[in-house]
Amino acid sequence: MFNIRLVLNRLAPVHRSVTGPTIQRARCLQTTPWHCKRRKTAEEKKAPRVIEFSHKKKNQPQAASGTVVDIWRNMTVAELARSSQLDLEHIQEVMLYVKGAGSIEPEARLEDQKIVKEILQKCGLRMKIVAAPSAEKQLEEKDRDVVPRGPPLEENLRERPPVVTVMGHVDHGKTTLLDSLRGASVAASEAGGITQHIGAFTVELDNGERVTFLDTPGHAAFSAMRARGANLTDIIVLVVAADDGVMEQTKEVLQLAREANVPIIVAINKVDKPESDMDRVRRELAQHGLALEGSGGDTIAVGVSALQGTGLDELTEAVSTQATLMGLRGEYVGPMEGVVVESKQDSRRGKLSTAIVTRGTLRKGSVLVSGLAWAKVRGLFDHAGQPISEITPGMPVEILGWRELPSAGDVILEVESERVAHAVMRWREAQAKAEKAEGDKDAIMAKRMEHDEKYKAEREQQRLAGFYRRRNKGPRPKESAPDDPTPKVNVIIKGDVHGSVEAILDVLDTYDDSEHCRLNVVHYAVGDVSQSDLELAKMFDAVIYAFSVSIPDKVKDVAIKPVNIIYRLVDDLKKEINSKLPPIDVEETVGEANILQLFDINEGRRKVTVLGCRCTKGLLKKASRFKLVRNGETVADGLTLESMRHLKNEVDTIKKDVECGLRLDDQDVVVKAGDSLVCYKIVQEPQETEWDPGF
């Protein structure tokens, strides 16, 4: 911009005085850049005026006064700002007024906690000293799942004991055989003499080798337990009674062994009985596709007597030989992997699970995850209840420390820390919810389509009815559905182990008589009967079945039925259902008469027919009902008598082999000579359910 003052000074007139010195005068004008701005054009003057405002700085949320702030040693200024939820500039400004605060740079370390306390006090906050967060905290807190490790290295593999499952039909001597092998008596302690759990224990044979045995139930209701035993095992010892032969559960074991591709050793038990027939057992097994040695096959068969101890050495030698041929080896290093055999709730020790270690070494203090349950191992016990320090592959163990009971058959994996276990649990719970939502989607869509079709049909019907007929006639229908008059039985199942509860629920799933009486499982769990179970039973008027668990001493207004055998539970449940069913009307025959001849008589102006009959069975009662039978088929039913006469006398009953005259109330019924009249009465009998679980 040019200097306007210099130009004006040059253009100003010069006044010279004769008497004085020359004086230059200039008119000074004060100017600003506003006078030099560009004028608006006509188009710009017509344009609407736009007012622009500068952006305001957003205020970040400040921490509330009195808030407790987590601090740790040697934290930075930036970390203090994040922990206190205050602006970094605010913290730096407060530090200017704190003596000895030092540098206010974001990465500067605050070594003196008294300085940190004074800074927070000036901000109106309180502090709490915590451990410094780990550098990998964000990575570990991310929800993720864990999976088994890859194949082990060859140099890490060592020999391990075989896992042998003893299977067979109920009462063929499986548990007694194991008792003889390990010198204990377990069969006597089992309710009803039948095994209802999977028992896992280790037996040291005479040759010094150790073998892990699994004793599975033989009852028909425990098929899921037998399937788990077949999946866990290396060798199956199939026990067949020599006096009974191949039965239903024996066939099931053969099928499970084929599906799992597990070798079988047949133990033909009870050979000491006079009625035993080993040749018949061999023939029946061959008919079901299992060829034994000596019969063209390679399956080992040993004749034993569990009670007398005969043939046990030969059986153990066969197991040892088969395990040697299979070359069973396991990895003893690295995180533990295993399978849950059974889980239960102990009233004194808490939640326990029996497991088989398949890989790695399990020690006390390890963190485990299994399904939707996790544990920090607080104790390890063997089958005799003795504490042990570590468990290697192929060995059974009882694990104490579960937060929730794992399901039988689930895989157990060891993780690094509890934080990782929580992340795995969150991930798996989210996956379970997603799968449940996906499963419910089809049912929701079907319900929606049904509703849409019903709505479209009603709308079309209203459209065809016309405008003036669309209004509903009569009172508005009730929105609430009427109470279901069908009787119902509510039950609560409490069992000692997860497998027993699972077997009971599988049996209840076979209930198919809901049209007469509904069966509702209100709640089921593992463990003793608790106070919450009693309150739930009162609320739903439910029956509590305590399967091999303890019950409270004093119980009022609640039906608790302790049972320890599954078929007794089913029998009692049938009685409970029958008690809810209403009685049914049943015809009870009182007598029978043959119609010999028909007589037409006049009674006043009305012509009536009298039946000449002879009573052939029982009694004929005038007050009872009659039905007309012709050639074995009922022609008319629910007939009543207007008159019953013997000779000329009106009587109420007619005995056997006595002739009489009968006149029906309904004269329109066509009666022929030779027909039969059956006298009956209606009696009420208790109704029984048609549900049959198969045992």
C-alpha positions in Angstrom: 0.0 0.0 0.0 1.4 3.4 -1.0 2.3 6.2 1.6 -0.6 8.6 1.3 0.8 10.9 3.9 4.0 11.6 1.8 1.9 12.4 -1.3 -0.3 14.9 0.6 2.8 16.6 2.0 4.1 17.2 -1.4 0.8 18.5 -2.8 0.2 20.9 0.2 0.8 24.7 -0.6 4.0 26.3 0.8 3.6 29.6 2.7 6.7 31.7 3.0 7.1 34.4 5.6 9.5 37.3 5.0 10.3 37.8 8.6 10.6 34.2 9.8 12.0 31.0 8.6 10.3 28.9 6.0 7.5 26.8 7.5 6.0 23.8 5.7 2.4 23.0 6.7 0.6 19.8 5.6 -3.0 18.6 6.2 -2.7 15.2 7.7 -5.5 12.6 7.1 -5.9 9.5 9.3 -6.7 6.5 7.1 -7.3 2.8 7.8 -7.4 -0.3 5.6 -11.3 -0.2 5.9 -11.3 2.7 3.5 -9.5 0.7 0.9 -11.7 -2.4 0.9 -13.3 -3.5 -2.4 -16.9 -2.5 -3.0 -19.5 -5.2 -3.4 -21.0 -5.9 -6.8 -24.7 -5.8 -7.5 -24.9 -9.6 -7.5 -23.1 -9.8 -4.1 -25.5 -7.2 -2.6 -28.5 -9.3 -3.6 -27.0 -12.5 -2.2 -28.2 -13.6 1.3 -26.0 -12.7 4.2 -24.1 -15.7 5.7 -22.7 -15.4 9.2 -19.9 -17.7 10.0 -19.0 -18.7 13.5 -15.7 -20.2 14.7 -15.8 -23.7 16.2 -15.9 -23.9 19.9 -13.6 -26.3 21.7 -15.6 -29.2 23.1 -15.3 -29.7 26.8 -14.3 -33.2 27.7 -16.1 -34.9 30.7 -14.4 -34.1 33.9 -14.1 -36.5 36.8 -16.6 -36.0 39.6 -15.4 -34.5 42.8 -14.4 -37.2 45.4 -13.8 -39.9 42.8 -11.3 -42.5 43.7 -8.4 -42.7 41.2 -6.2 -45.7 40.7 -2.5 -44.9 40.8 0.7 -47.0 40.7 4.4 -46.5 41.0 6.3 -44.5 38.4 3.2 -43.6 36.4 3.5 -40.9 33.8 1.6 -37.5 33.7 -0.4 -38.8 30.7 -1.3 -42.0 32.6 -2.4 -39.9 35.6 -4.7 -37.8 33.3 -6.2 -41.0 31.8 -6.7 -42.6 35.2 -8.3 -39.5 36.7 -10.4 -38.9 33.5 -9.2 -35.3 33.3 -7.6 -33.3 30.5 -3.9 -33.5 30.2 -3.7 -29.7 30.1 -5.7 -29.5 33.4 -3.2 -31.9 35.1 -0.2 -30.0 33.8 -1.7 -26.7 35.0 -2.3 -28.1 38.5 1.3 -29.4 38.6 2.5 -25.8 38.2 1.0 -25.0 41.6 2.5 -28.1 43.3 5.9 -27.7 44.8 8.4 -30.3 43.6 6.2 -31.6 40.8 9.0 -31.6 38.3 8.5 -31.8 34.6 5.0 -31.5 33.2 5.8 -33.4 30.0 3.3 -36.2 29.2 5.9 -38.9 29.4 7.5 -37.5 32.6 7.5 -40.0 35.5 5.9 -39.2 38.8 8.1 -41.1 41.3 6.9 -39.5 44.5 3.4 -40.6 45.5 3.0 -37.7 47.9 3.3 -35.4 44.9 0.6 -37.4 43.1 -1.6 -37.3 46.2 -1.3 -33.5 46.4 -2.1 -33.1 42.7 -5.2 -35.2 43.1 -6.2 -33.3 46.2 -6.0 -30.0 44.3 -8.3 -31.6 41.7 -10.8 -32.7 44.4 -10.0 -36.4 44.0 -8.9 -39.3 46.1 -6.4 -42.0 45.3 -6.0 -45.8 45.6 -2.7 -47.6 45.0 -3.0 -50.5 42.7 -0.7 -52.8 40.7 0.7 -51.4 37.5 -1.3 -52.8 34.5 0.4 -55.3 32.3 1.6 -54.3 28.9 -0.3 -57.3 27.4 -3.6 -56.4 29.2 -5.5 -55.4 26.1 -4.4 -58.5 24.2 -5.4 -60.8 27.0 -8.7 -59.2 27.7 -9.8 -59.8 24.1 -12.4 -62.6 24.1 -11.0 -65.6 22.3 -11.3 -69.4 22.4 -8.7 -72.1 23.1 -8.3 -75.3 21.1 -6.2 -78.4 21.7 -2.6 -78.3 20.6 -1.3 -79.8 17.3 0.3 -83.2 17.0 3.1 -83.8 19.5 6.8 -84.1 18.6 8.1 -87.6 18.4 10.8 -87.0 21.0 8.3 -86.0 23.6 6.3 -89.2 23.4 6.6 -91.8 26.1 4.6 -95.0 27.0 1.4 -94.5 29.0 -1.0 -96.8 30.7 -3.9 -98.1 28.6 -7.5 -97.0 29.3 -9.7 -100.1 29.4 -13.5 -99.8 29.6 -15.5 -102.8 31.0 -18.8 -102.9 29.2 -21.7 -105.3 28.8 -25.3 -106.0 29.7 -26.7 -105.3 33.1 -26.1 -107.9 35.8 -23.5 -109.8 33.7 -20.8 -109.2 36.3 -18.8 -106.2 35.1 -18.3 -104.5 38.5 -17.7 -107.8 40.3 -14.9 -108.5 37.7 -13.3 -105.2 38.5 -13.6 -105.8 42.2 -11.7 -109.0 41.8 -9.0 -107.3 39.8 -8.3 -104.5 42.3 -9.3 -106.4 45.5 -12.1 -104.0 46.5 -15.9 -104.4 46.9 -17.8 -101.8 44.9 -20.7 -103.8 43.7 -22.1 -104.1 47.2 -22.2 -100.4 47.6 -24.1 -99.8 44.3 -27.8 -99.4 44.7 -29.6 -102.5 43.6 -26.3 -104.1 42.7 -26.2 -102.3 39.4 -23.6 -99.6 38.4 -25.2 -96.2 37.8 -22.0 -94.2 37.3 -18.8 -94.3 35.3 -16.1 -95.4 37.8 -12.5 -94.5 36.8 -9.6 -96.0 38.8 -6.1 -97.4 38.3 -5.2 -101.0 38.9 -1.6 -102.2 39.2 -1.3 -105.7 37.6 0.9 -108.5 38.9 3.5 -107.8 36.2 3.9 -104.2 37.6 2.0 -102.5 34.8 -0.7 -100.0 35.5 -4.1 -100.0 33.8 -6.8 -97.4 34.0 -10.3 -99.1 34.1 -13.6 -97.5 33.4 -16.7 -99.3 34.7 -19.8 -98.3 32.7 -23.5 -98.9 33.6 -25.3 -101.7 31.8 -28.8 -100.5 32.4 -30.7 -99.4 29.3 -31.2 -95.8 30.6 -27.4 -95.2 30.7 -26.7 -95.5 27.0 -25.1 -92.0 26.9 -22.6 -93.0 29.6 -21.7 -96.1 27.7 -21.1 -94.0 24.5 -18.7 -91.7 26.5 -16.9 -94.7 27.8 -16.4 -96.1 24.3 -15.0 -92.7 23.1 -12.5 -92.4 26.0 -11.2 -95.9 25.9 -8.2 -97.7 24.2 -9.5 -101.2 24.7 -13.0 -102.5 25.5 -13.5 -105.6 27.7 -16.9 -106.9 26.7 -18.4 -109.0 29.6 -20.9 -111.6 28.5 -22.6 -114.0 30.9 -22.1 -117.6 29.9 -25.6 -118.5 31.1 -27.4 -115.5 29.5 -25.7 -114.9 26.2 -25.8 -111.8 24.0 -28.4 -109.3 25.2 -29.5 -105.8 24.1 -26.8 -103.8 25.8 -24.2 -106.3 24.4 -25.4 -105.5 20.9 -25.1 -101.8 21.7 -21.5 -102.2 22.9 -20.6 -104.0 19.7 -22.1 -101.1 17.6 -20.2 -98.5 19.7 -16.9 -100.4 19.3 -17.3 -100.5 15.5 -18.1 -96.8 15.3 -15.2 -95.8 17.5 -12.8 -98.4 15.9 -11.8 -99.8 19.4 -10.4 -103.3 19.8 -12.5 -105.7 21.9 -11.5 -108.4 24.4 -14.4 -110.7 25.3 -14.6 -111.9 28.9 -17.1 -114.8 29.1 -18.2 -114.6 32.8 -19.9 -117.0 35.1 -18.3 -120.1 33.6 -18.6 -121.8 37.0 -22.4 -122.0 36.7 -23.8 -125.4 35.7 -26.0 -123.8 33.1 -23.2 -121.9 31.4 -22.6 -122.5 27.7 -19.5 -120.9 26.2 -20.1 -122.3 22.7 -23.5 -120.7 22.5 -21.9 -117.3 23.5 -19.3 -117.7 20.7 -22.0 -118.6 18.1 -24.2 -115.6 19.1 -21.2 -113.2 19.0 -20.3 -114.6 15.5 -23.9 -113.9 14.4 -23.4 -110.3 15.3 -20.2 -109.9 13.4 -17.6 -110.6 16.1 -15.4 -113.5 15.2 -13.3 -115.0 18.1 -10.0 -116.8 18.1 -10.5 -120.4 17.1 -13.6 -119.5 15.1 -11.9 -117.8 12.2 -11.3 -114.4 13.9 -8.6 -112.5 15.8 -10.7 -111.3 18.8 -9.4 -112.7 22.1 -12.0 -114.5 24.3 -11.3 -115.5 27.9 -13.5 -117.6 30.2 -13.6 -116.1 33.7 -15.4 -116.3 36.9 -15.6 -113.0 38.7 -16.7 -114.5 42.0 -14.2 -117.3 42.1 -11.3 -115.4 40.5 -10.9 -117.9 37.7 -9.2 -116.8 34.5 -8.3 -113.3 35.7 -4.5 -113.8 35.1 -5.3 -114.8 31.5 -7.5 -111.7 31.1 -4.9 -109.3 32.4 -2.3 -110.9 30.2 -4.5 -110.4 27.2 -5.1 -106.7 28.1 -1.3 -106.2 28.5 -0.6 -107.9 25.2 -3.2 -105.9 23.3 -1.8 -102.6 24.8 1.7 -103.5 23.8 0.6 -104.3 20.3 -1.1 -100.9 20.1 2.0 -99.0 21.2 0.2 -96.5 23.3 2.2 -93.4 24.0 1.5 -89.9 25.3 3.1 -86.5 25.7 4.1 -85.7 29.3 5.1 -82.1 28.8 3.2 -78.9 28.0 -0.3 -77.8 29.0 -2.7 -80.5 30.2 -5.5 -81.9 28.0 -8.1 -84.3 29.2 -11.8 -85.5 29.1 -14.4 -85.2 31.8 -15.7 -88.6 32.8 -18.1 -87.6 35.4 -18.9 -84.5 37.6 -20.7 -84.2 40.9 -21.4 -81.8 43.8 -19.9 -82.9 47.1 -21.6 -81.5 50.2 -18.2 -81.1 52.0 -15.6 -80.4 49.3 -17.7 -78.6 46.6 -17.8 -79.2 42.9 -15.7 -82.2 41.7 -15.1 -83.8 38.4 -13.5 -87.1 37.5 -11.3 -86.8 34.4 -8.8 -88.8 32.3 -5.6 -86.9 31.4 -4.9 -87.5 27.7 -1.9 -85.1 27.2 0.5 -83.1 29.4 0.8 -83.1 33.1 -1.8 -81.7 35.5 -0.6 -80.0 38.7 -2.2 -78.2 41.6 -2.8 -74.5 40.8 -3.4 -75.0 37.1 -6.2 -73.0 35.4 -8.6 -75.2 33.4 -11.5 -74.6 31.0 -14.1 -77.2 30.0 -17.2 -76.2 28.0 -18.8 -73.4 29.9 -17.0 -74.1 33.1 -13.5 -73.2 34.4 -11.5 -74.0 37.5 -8.3 -73.1 39.3 -7.2 -76.5 40.7 -7.3 -76.5 44.5 -6.8 -80.3 44.9 -6.1 -83.5 43.0 -7.3 -86.9 44.3 -7.0 -90.4 43.1 -9.8 -93.0 43.0 -9.3 -93.8 46.7 -9.6 -90.1 47.7 -5.9 -89.7 48.5 -4.3 -86.3 47.5 -1.7 -86.4 44.7 0.6 -83.8 43.3 0.5 -84.4 39.6 -1.2 -86.5 37.0 0.3 -87.9 33.8 -1.4 -89.1 30.6 -3.7 -92.2 30.8 -4.4 -91.6 34.6 -7.7 -90.8 36.2 -8.0 -87.9 38.6 -10.6 -86.2 40.7 -10.3 -82.4 40.3 -11.4 -79.9 42.9 -11.9 -76.2 42.3 -14.5 -75.8 39.6 -16.6 -72.7 39.6 -19.3 -74.5 37.7 -19.8 -78.2 37.1 -18.5 -79.3 33.7 -20.6 -81.6 31.5 -19.5 -85.2 31.2 -17.7 -85.8 27.9 -16.4 -82.2 27.6 -12.7 -81.6 26.7 -10.5 -80.0 29.4 -7.8 -77.6 28.4 -5.2 -75.8 30.5 -4.8 -72.0 30.0 -2.2 -69.6 31.1 -4.1 -67.5 33.7 -7.5 -66.8 35.1 -7.7 -63.7 32.9 -7.4 -65.9 29.8 -10.0 -68.3 31.3 -12.5 -65.4 31.7 -11.9 -64.3 28.1 -12.6 -67.9 26.9 -15.7 -68.1 29.0 -17.0 -64.8 27.6 -16.3 -66.0 24.0 -17.9 -69.4 24.5 -21.0 -67.9 26.2 -21.4 -65.5 23.3 -21.1 -68.4 20.9 -23.7 -70.4 22.8 -26.1 -67.5 22.8 -25.6 -67.0 19.1 -26.3 -70.7 18.4 -29.4 -70.7 20.6 -30.6 -67.6 18.7 -30.0 -69.3 15.4 -31.9 -72.4 16.6 -34.8 -70.3 17.7 -34.9 -68.4 14.5 -36.7 -71.2 12.6 -39.3 -71.5 15.3 -39.9 -67.7 15.3 -40.1 -67.6 11.5 -42.6 -70.4 11.5 -44.7 -68.7 14.1 -44.6 -65.4 12.2 -45.6 -67.1 8.9 -48.6 -68.7 10.7 -49.6 -65.3 12.1 -49.3 -63.7 8.7 -51.4 -66.3 7.0 -54.1 -66.0 9.7 -54.0 -62.2 9.4 -54.3 -62.2 5.6 -57.2 -64.7 5.8 -59.1 -62.5 8.3 -58.3 -59.3 6.2 -59.6 -61.0 3.0 -62.7 -62.1 4.9 -63.4 -58.6 6.1 -62.8 -57.2 2.6 -65.3 -59.6 1.1 -67.9 -58.8 3.9 -68.1 -55.2 2.9 -67.7 -51.9 4.8 -70.8 -52.1 6.9 -70.2 -55.6 8.1 -66.6 -55.2 9.3 -67.6 -54.4 12.8 -67.3 -57.2 15.3 -70.6 -58.5 16.6 -71.2 -59.5 20.1 -68.8 -59.0 23.1 -65.1 -58.7 22.6 -63.3 -62.0 23.1 -61.0 -62.5 26.0 -57.4 -61.9 25.2 -56.1 -64.3 27.9 -56.3 -68.0 27.0 -58.4 -70.2 29.3 -56.7 -72.4 31.8 -55.6 -75.7 30.5 -57.8 -78.4 32.2 -55.2 -81.1 31.4 -53.7 -82.4 34.7 -49.9 -81.9 35.1 -47.1 -83.2 37.2 -44.2 -80.9 38.0 -40.9 -82.6 39.0 -37.5 -81.4 40.2 -34.5 -83.7 39.6 -31.5 -83.7 41.9 -28.7 -86.2 41.3 -25.4 -87.1 42.7 -23.5 -86.9 39.4 -24.0 -85.3 36.1 -24.4 -88.7 34.3 -27.2 -89.8 36.5 -29.1 -86.6 36.0 -28.5 -86.9 32.2 -29.8 -90.4 32.2 -32.9 -89.5 34.1 -33.7 -86.6 31.8 -33.2 -88.9 28.8 -35.8 -91.2 30.2 -38.2 -88.4 30.9 -37.8 -87.2 27.3 -39.5 -90.4 26.2 -42.7 -89.3 27.9 -45.4 -89.4 25.2 -48.7 -89.2 27.1 -49.1 -85.4 27.4 -52.6 -85.4 26.1 -53.8 -87.1 29.3 -51.3 -85.6 31.8 -48.4 -83.1 31.2 -45.0 -83.8 32.7 -42.9 -80.7 33.4 -39.3 -80.7 34.6 -39.2 -77.5 36.6 -35.5 -77.7 37.6 -32.6 -80.2 37.5 -29.1 -80.0 39.0 -26.3 -81.9 40.6 -26.0 -81.9 44.3 -28.0 -82.2 47.5 -31.5 -80.8 47.9 -31.2 -77.2 49.0 -33.5 -74.6 50.5 -34.0 -73.0 47.1 -35.2 -76.3 45.7 -37.8 -76.5 48.5 -39.0 -73.0 47.7 -39.2 -73.8 44.0 -41.2 -76.9 44.7 -43.7 -75.0 46.9 -44.1 -72.4 44.1 -44.8 -75.0 41.4 -46.3 -77.7 43.6 -43.6 -80.0 42.3 -42.3 -83.4 43.5 -38.5 -83.5 44.3 -36.7 -86.7 43.3 -33.5 -86.9 45.2 -31.3 -89.5 43.3 -28.6 -90.7 45.7 -28.3 -87.3 47.4 -29.1 -86.2 51.0 -32.3 -84.3 51.8 -33.0 -81.8 54.6 -34.1 -83.2 58.0 -37.3 -81.0 58.4 -39.4 -80.4 55.3 -42.9 -79.1 55.3 -45.5 -79.0 52.5 -43.1 -80.4 49.9 -43.0 -84.0 48.5 -39.4 -85.3 48.5 -38.9 -88.8 47.3 -35.3 -90.2 47.8 -34.4 -92.9 45.2 -31.2 -94.6 44.3 -32.3 -96.9 41.4 -33.5 -95.3 38.1 -36.3 -97.8 37.4 -37.7 -97.3 40.9 -37.8 -93.5 40.1 -39.8 -94.3 36.9 -42.2 -96.6 38.8 -42.9 -93.9 41.4 -43.3 -91.2 38.7 -45.9 -93.4 37.0 -47.8 -93.7 40.3 -47.7 -89.9 40.6 -49.0 -89.4 37.1 -51.8 -92.0 37.6 -52.9 -90.2 40.8 -53.5 -87.0 38.7 -55.5 -88.8 36.0 -59.3 -88.6 36.5 -61.1 -92.0 36.8 -62.7 -93.4 33.7 -66.1 -95.0 33.2 -66.0 -98.7 32.6 -68.9 -101.0 31.7 -69.4 -103.9 34.1 -71.7 -106.7 32.9 -74.3 -107.6 35.4 -76.3 -110.2 33.4 -77.4 -111.4 30.0 -80.7 -112.6 28.5 -81.8 -114.2 25.3 -84.9 -112.9 23.5 -87.1 -115.9 22.8 -90.3 -114.3 21.4 -91.9 -110.9 20.8 -95.4 -110.1 21.9 -97.5 -107.1 20.7 -100.0 -105.9 23.3 -102.4 -102.9 23.5 -102.0 -100.6 26.4 -104.9 -98.2 26.1 -104.6 -96.8 22.6 -100.9 -97.5 22.3 -99.4 -100.6 20.8 -96.3 -101.8 22.6 -93.9 -104.7 22.2 -93.0 -107.0 25.1 -89.9 -109.1 24.9 -90.1 -112.7 26.2 -86.6 -113.4 27.6 -84.7 -116.0 29.6 -81.8 -114.8 31.8 -78.7 -116.9 30.9 -76.0 -115.1 32.9 -75.9 -113.3 36.2 -78.9 -111.0 37.1 -81.1 -108.7 35.2 -81.8 -105.4 37.1 -84.6 -103.1 36.1 -82.6 -100.0 37.2 -79.6 -100.9 35.1 -78.9 -100.1 31.5 -79.1 -102.6 28.6 -77.7 -103.0 25.2 -79.0 -105.0 22.3 -76.5 -107.4 20.7 -77.1 -109.2 17.4 -74.6 -111.7 15.9 -71.9 -110.4 18.2 -72.4 -106.7 17.2 -74.1 -104.0 19.4 -77.2 -102.7 17.7 -78.4 -100.3 20.4 -76.8 -99.1 23.6 -78.0 -97.2 26.6 -81.4 -98.8 26.7 -83.7 -98.6 29.8 -86.7 -100.7 30.9 -90.2 -99.4 31.4 -91.4 -102.7 32.9 -89.9 -106.0 34.1 -92.4 -108.8 34.9 -92.2 -112.3 36.1 -95.5 -114.0 35.3 -97.9 -111.2 36.1 -95.9 -109.6 38.9 -93.7 -106.4 38.5 -90.2 -107.2 39.8 -86.9 -105.4 40.1 -84.5 -108.4 39.4 -84.5 -111.6 37.5 -82.2 -114.4 38.4 -80.4 -116.9 36.1 -82.6 -119.4 34.2 -85.7 -117.5 34.9 -88.1 -116.3 32.2 -89.5 -112.8 32.2 -91.2 -110.1 30.1 -89.3 -106.9 29.4 -90.6 -103.7 27.9 -88.2 -101.1 26.6 -88.7 -97.4 27.1 -87.7 -96.8 23.4 -90.3 -98.7 21.3 -88.6 -97.6 18.1 -85.7 -100.0 18.5 -86.1 -102.9 16.1 -85.8 -106.2 18.1 -85.7 -109.7 16.6 -86.1 -113.1 18.2 -82.6 -114.6 18.9 -81.1 -111.3 19.9 -79.4 -110.8 23.3 -79.9 -108.2 25.9 -76.9 -107.4 28.0 -77.5 -105.8 31.4 -74.6 -103.6 32.6 -73.7 -100.8 34.9 -71.1 -98.0 34.7 -68.4 -98.0 37.3 -65.4 -95.7 37.7 -61.9 -97.1 37.7 -58.6 -95.4 38.2 -56.8 -94.5 34.9 -53.2 -95.5 34.2 -50.8 -93.8 31.9 -49.7 -95.4 28.7 -46.1 -94.2 29.0 -43.6 -97.0 28.7 -39.9 -96.0 28.8 -38.9 -99.5 27.8 -37.9 -101.0 31.1 
